[in-house]
Amino acid sequence: MKTLRKERRYETFSYLPALSDAQIARQIQYTIDQGYFPCIEFNEDSAAETCYWTMWKLPLFNARSPQEVLNEVQQCRSEFPDCYIRVVAFDNIKQCQVMSFIVHKPGAGGYRY
């Protein structure tokens, strides 16, 4: 059994090994397939008590493919390389956030997107 190295945990997926680009794309595809609207948020700090992150543009209401979302993640990352970036999914029926996961950690080589 392999033990992950000691580091701060951020959200559910942080307990897994770093997601590959393909795995991130599959999570985003799942979000789109469920009818959720993906959104990109960023923040300098990822502390659990930080509830409000800055939204990168508006939610991607017309996103039909993971690549569209990943292109926005890349743009956000190039403009704010020292921030944590996460993808959030909103359910327009329940009017709430149903999923989120970090896709970029500043200074970490684990997430390439």
C-alpha positions as CSV (number, residue, x, y, z in Angstrom):
1,M,0.0,0.0,0.0
2,K,1.4,3.4,-1.0
3,T,1.0,6.4,1.3
4,L,0.7,9.8,-0.2
5,R,3.3,12.3,0.9
6,K,2.3,14.7,3.6
7,E,0.7,17.9,2.2
8,R,-2.3,20.0,2.7
9,R,-5.5,18.6,1.3
10,Y,-7.9,20.9,-0.5
11,E,-11.0,19.1,-1.8
12,T,-12.2,15.5,-2.4
13,F,-9.9,14.7,-5.4
14,S,-6.8,15.9,-3.5
15,Y,-6.8,12.6,-1.6
16,L,-6.1,10.9,-5.0
17,P,-2.9,11.1,-6.9
18,A,-2.8,14.2,-9.2
19,L,-5.3,13.9,-12.1
20,S,-3.9,13.7,-15.6
21,D,-5.2,16.0,-18.3
22,A,-7.4,13.1,-19.7
23,Q,-8.9,12.5,-16.2
24,I,-9.6,16.2,-15.8
25,A,-11.3,16.2,-19.2
26,R,-13.4,13.2,-18.2
27,Q,-14.6,14.9,-15.1
28,I,-15.6,18.0,-17.1
29,Q,-17.3,15.8,-19.6
30,Y,-19.3,14.2,-16.8
31,T,-20.3,17.7,-15.6
32,I,-21.5,18.6,-19.1
33,D,-23.3,15.2,-19.6
34,Q,-25.2,15.8,-16.3
35,G,-26.5,19.1,-17.6
36,Y,-24.5,21.1,-15.1
37,F,-22.8,24.4,-16.1
38,P,-19.1,24.5,-15.6
39,C,-17.4,27.6,-14.2
40,I,-13.8,28.4,-13.4
41,E,-12.8,30.1,-10.2
42,F,-9.4,31.2,-8.8
43,N,-8.0,32.4,-5.5
44,E,-4.7,33.1,-3.9
45,D,-5.5,31.0,-0.9
46,S,-7.2,27.6,-0.8
47,A,-7.9,27.5,2.9
48,A,-11.1,25.6,3.8
49,E,-12.6,28.6,5.5
50,T,-12.3,30.6,2.2
51,C,-15.8,30.2,0.8
52,Y,-15.6,32.9,-1.8
53,W,-13.4,32.5,-4.8
54,T,-13.2,34.9,-7.8
55,M,-15.1,33.8,-10.8
56,W,-13.2,33.7,-14.1
57,K,-15.6,35.2,-16.5
58,L,-19.2,34.0,-16.4
59,P,-20.2,30.3,-16.1
60,L,-19.8,28.5,-19.4
61,F,-23.5,28.0,-20.2
62,N,-22.8,27.1,-23.8
63,A,-19.9,24.7,-23.2
64,R,-20.4,21.5,-25.2
65,S,-16.9,19.9,-24.9
66,P,-14.3,19.6,-22.2
67,Q,-11.8,21.3,-24.4
68,E,-13.8,24.6,-24.3
69,V,-13.6,24.6,-20.5
70,L,-9.9,23.6,-20.5
71,N,-9.1,26.4,-22.9
72,E,-10.6,28.8,-20.3
73,V,-8.6,27.1,-17.5
74,Q,-5.4,27.7,-19.6
75,Q,-6.2,31.4,-20.1
76,C,-6.9,31.8,-16.4
77,R,-3.7,30.0,-15.5
78,S,-1.7,32.2,-17.9
79,E,-3.1,35.4,-16.4
80,F,-3.0,34.2,-12.7
81,P,-0.2,31.7,-12.5
82,D,0.2,32.2,-8.7
83,C,-3.4,31.3,-7.9
84,Y,-5.3,28.1,-7.2
85,I,-7.8,27.4,-10.0
86,R,-10.8,25.1,-9.7
87,V,-13.6,24.0,-11.9
88,V,-17.0,24.2,-10.4
89,A,-20.3,22.7,-11.6
90,F,-23.6,24.5,-11.0
91,D,-27.1,22.8,-11.2
92,N,-29.6,25.2,-12.6
93,I,-32.5,23.2,-11.2
94,K,-31.3,23.0,-7.6
95,Q,-29.7,26.4,-7.9
96,C,-26.5,25.4,-6.2
97,Q,-23.0,24.2,-6.7
98,V,-22.8,20.4,-7.0
99,M,-19.2,19.7,-7.7
100,S,-15.8,21.4,-7.6
101,F,-12.2,20.3,-7.9
102,I,-8.8,22.0,-8.2
103,V,-7.1,21.8,-11.6
104,H,-4.1,24.1,-10.9
105,K,-1.9,24.6,-7.8
106,P,0.7,27.3,-7.9
107,G,4.2,25.9,-7.9
108,A,3.0,22.3,-8.1
109,G,3.9,20.1,-11.0
110,G,1.0,17.7,-10.3
111,Y,-1.6,19.5,-12.4
112,R,-0.5,20.5,-15.8
113,Y,-3.6,22.3,-16.9
